[in-house]
Amino acid sequence: MNDTDISVGSRSEASVSGRVEPSMKKLEEGKPRKPKRSIGTILAPYLFSFPAFAIVFVFVVIAALNTFRLAFTDSTLLIPGKFVGFQNFVEVFHDEYFWTAMLNSTLYVVCVVPFMVILPLILANLVRGNSKIMGFFRTAFYTPVVMSAVVVGMIWTNLLDSKGLINSILETTRIIKHPIPFLTDRWLILFSAMFVTIWLGLGYYMVIYLTALANIDDALYEAASLDGAGPVRQFVSITMPGVRSTMVLIMMLSTIAAFRVFNEIYVLTNGTAGPGGEDITMSMLIQQQGTGIQARTGYASAISLIVLAVVGTMLIVQQIVQKRGED
């Protein structure tokens, strides 16, 4: 290659680069420029979320930290108290009411949670569809969820009273000779409250299951029908595996709600926790110890931490069992 060829090549490269650079500039000029965001635009999302964040911070975060602090003091409603270490926890474990409340709350979880997991799923499977009659049943089953605790208490107190509707019907039909003590017997009060809890929660968890059932492909049911599978077989082999993650979620939610039950027992016993306080639950024990002029806020805070530890342990165990079942 001689000098003439080199000079020609360099001129051609220069001419090409000269043509490319203006074209690139035109392309850059043709691109829409991003508008500059003002300070107000940047801060607007944070300003909208600040009230919710402030409420959560004050009434959840600070309250939780204050509960943890009070659990190690002998403070009352009117006296700040002083640091006493683990004295409150030692006293709690020697309190017979605490163990009664622990027994009742644990029994509540064992009896209520299985029904809360299975019955709403069966109910949701029955009311699937877009027909008007199915819409009516879904609304009817969900109605108890939006009812207040006072209304629910009045309804079931009148139904379960010794002179209430249920006993009156049973006595009139001569099925029983004496009224059943739904609201005066220790165990009947507890199981009556469990029934009310299940009645209240069916509609709520049914709606959650309906959302999960909508994600199951209908072709699976059609294929199962062609293979001769009946409704029960389809429910066990298709529906339950299809909503497994939702079942775990509902199990966790119902476990927390059952162990922290308060309204049903309080309303049915008129705040007395049954004869001799034998139907007391953990939440009622916290309420009794932490409210009133003679409230022992430090002692109640210690019980609250124990409840937190127990519920957390239950959730961890459920997660471990779920992972082992999936493996």
HUFEN-V539323 format. One record per residue. N is the residue number from 0. RES is the residue in one small letter. PSI is psi in whole degrees, 0 to 359 (none if undefined). NEAR is the number of other C-alpha atoms within 10 Angstrom. Layout:
N,RES,PSI,NEAR / N,RES,PSI,NEAR
This chain:
0,m,131,5 / 1,n,179,6 / 2,d,328,8 / 3,t,318,8 / 4,d,321,10 / 5,i,318,11 / 6,s,323,11 / 7,v,319,11 / 8,g,319,12 / 9,s,323,11 / 10,r,321,12 / 11,s,319,12 / 12,e,320,12 / 13,a,320,12 / 14,s,322,11 / 15,v,314,11 / 16,s,328,12 / 17,g,326,11 / 18,r,327,11 / 19,v,317,12 / 20,e,313,11 / 21,p,322,11 / 22,s,321,12 / 23,m,321,11 / 24,k,321,10 / 25,k,321,11 / 26,l,318,10 / 27,e,323,11 / 28,e,329,10 / 29,g,340,9 / 30,k,138,8 / 31,p,130,7 / 32,r,140,8 / 33,k,129,6 / 34,p,144,6 / 35,k,130,7 / 36,r,132,8 / 37,s,167,8 / 38,i,323,8 / 39,g,320,9 / 40,t,322,10 / 41,i,320,10 / 42,l,343,10 / 43,a,311,11 / 44,p,322,10 / 45,y,325,11 / 46,l,323,12 / 47,f,323,10 / 48,s,348,10 / 49,f,315,12 / 50,p,316,11 / 51,a,318,10 / 52,f,319,12 / 53,a,320,12 / 54,i,314,11 / 55,v,319,13 / 56,f,317,13 / 57,v,312,11 / 58,f,353,10 / 59,v,300,12 / 60,v,306,13 / 61,i,320,12 / 62,a,320,13 / 63,a,317,16 / 64,l,321,10 / 65,n,323,12 / 66,t,317,18 / 67,f,322,16 / 68,r,315,14 / 69,l,334,25 / 70,a,340,25 / 71,f,21,21 / 72,t,167,23 / 73,d,34,19 / 74,s,151,21 / 75,t,189,21 / 76,l,324,15 / 77,l,348,11 / 78,i,125,10 / 79,p,326,13 / 80,g,178,15 / 81,k,168,12 / 82,f,128,15 / 83,v,9,14 / 84,g,228,12 / 85,f,21,13 / 86,q,320,15 / 87,n,319,21 / 88,f,322,19 / 89,v,317,11 / 90,e,323,12 / 91,v,314,18 / 92,f,350,12 / 93,h,5,11 / 94,d,121,11 / 95,e,328,10 / 96,y,327,18 / 97,f,314,19 / 98,w,328,16 / 99,t,316,18 / 100,a,320,22 / 101,m,319,20 / 102,l,313,15 / 103,n,317,21 / 104,s,319,22 / 105,t,317,19 / 106,l,324,16 / 107,y,316,23 / 108,v,313,19 / 109,v,322,14 / 110,c,325,15 / 111,v,317,21 / 112,v,314,22 / 113,p,319,13 / 114,f,322,17 / 115,m,334,25 / 116,v,320,23 / 117,i,311,17 / 118,l,314,17 / 119,p,329,24 / 120,l,317,26 / 121,i,317,15 / 122,l,316,20 / 123,a,324,23 / 124,n,330,16 / 125,l,329,12 / 126,v,16,18 / 127,r,152,15 / 128,g,165,13 / 129,n,11,8 / 130,s,161,9 / 131,k,323,9 / 132,i,324,11 / 133,m,323,14 / 134,g,322,13 / 135,f,315,12 / 136,f,321,15 / 137,r,318,20 / 138,t,318,12 / 139,a,319,11 / 140,f,333,21 / 141,y,344,20 / 142,t,316,13 / 143,p,335,18 / 144,v,324,16 / 145,v,1,10 / 146,m,146,11 / 147,s,160,9 / 148,a,327,16 / 149,v,316,11 / 150,v,316,12 / 151,v,318,18 / 152,g,318,20 / 153,m,319,12 / 154,i,307,11 / 155,w,334,19 / 156,t,319,19 / 157,n,327,14 / 158,l,321,16 / 159,l,358,21 / 160,d,159,19 / 161,s,334,18 / 162,k,20,14 / 163,g,185,14 / 164,l,317,15 / 165,i,311,18 / 166,n,323,22 / 167,s,317,18 / 168,i,316,13 / 169,l,323,15 / 170,e,322,16 / 171,t,321,11 / 172,t,4,10 / 173,r,29,10 / 174,i,325,10 / 175,i,156,13 / 176,k,329,11 / 177,h,149,12 / 178,p,143,16 / 179,i,127,18 / 180,p,68,15 / 181,f,325,22 / 182,l,10,21 / 183,t,340,15 / 184,d,139,14 / 185,r,308,18 / 186,w,326,16 / 187,l,324,15 / 188,i,314,24 / 189,l,314,27 / 190,f,331,17 / 191,s,319,18 / 192,a,323,26 / 193,m,317,22 / 194,f,318,16 / 195,v,320,17 / 196,t,316,20 / 197,i,318,20 / 198,w,321,16 / 199,l,325,21 / 200,g,346,21 / 201,l,311,23 / 202,g,321,24 / 203,y,310,18 / 204,y,336,25 / 205,m,318,25 / 206,v,321,18 / 207,i,318,17 / 208,y,324,22 / 209,l,322,20 / 210,t,320,13 / 211,a,322,19 / 212,l,331,20 / 213,a,340,12 / 214,n,357,10 / 215,i,131,15 / 216,d,128,11 / 217,d,340,11 / 218,a,332,9 / 219,l,319,13 / 220,y,322,19 / 221,e,318,13 / 222,a,321,11 / 223,a,322,17 / 224,s,320,14 / 225,l,330,10 / 226,d,359,9 / 227,g,12,11 / 228,a,132,15 / 229,g,181,12 / 230,p,320,12 / 231,v,316,10 / 232,r,320,13 / 233,q,321,17 / 234,f,317,17 / 235,v,320,11 / 236,s,337,14 / 237,i,308,16 / 238,t,308,20 / 239,m,314,17 / 240,p,330,13 / 241,g,337,17 / 242,v,27,20 / 243,r,315,13 / 244,s,324,13 / 245,t,324,20 / 246,m,320,21 / 247,v,318,15 / 248,l,313,14 / 249,i,325,20 / 250,m,318,20 / 251,m,314,20 / 252,l,316,16 / 253,s,329,22 / 254,t,314,24 / 255,i,314,20 / 256,a,320,18 / 257,a,319,23 / 258,f,334,25 / 259,r,22,20 / 260,v,139,23 / 261,f,306,21 / 262,n,314,18 / 263,e,312,24 / 264,i,318,26 / 265,y,316,21 / 266,v,316,20 / 267,l,330,27 / 268,t,5,22 / 269,n,34,13 / 270,g,3,16 / 271,t,352,16 / 272,a,33,23 / 273,g,178,21 / 274,p,123,14 / 275,g,14,9 / 276,g,23,16 / 277,e,349,18 / 278,d,19,26 / 279,i,144,31 / 280,t,175,29 / 281,m,318,26 / 282,s,322,21 / 283,m,324,21 / 284,l,319,21 / 285,i,318,21 / 286,q,319,15 / 287,q,320,16 / 288,q,335,18 / 289,g,3,20 / 290,t,164,14 / 291,g,171,12 / 292,i,325,9 / 293,q,29,12 / 294,a,136,18 / 295,r,85,22 / 296,t,325,27 / 297,g,316,29 / 298,y,317,24 / 299,a,324,26 / 300,s,323,26 / 301,a,319,26 / 302,i,322,24 / 303,s,319,20 / 304,l,323,16 / 305,i,318,15 / 306,v,316,19 / 307,l,317,14 / 308,a,318,12 / 309,v,314,16 / 310,v,318,18 / 311,g,320,13 / 312,t,318,12 / 313,m,317,14 / 314,l,321,17 / 315,i,317,13 / 316,v,318,11 / 317,q,319,16 / 318,q,319,14 / 319,i,315,10 / 320,v,321,12 / 321,q,315,14 / 322,k,321,9 / 323,r,324,9 / 324,g,325,8 / 325,e,327,6 / 326,d,none,6
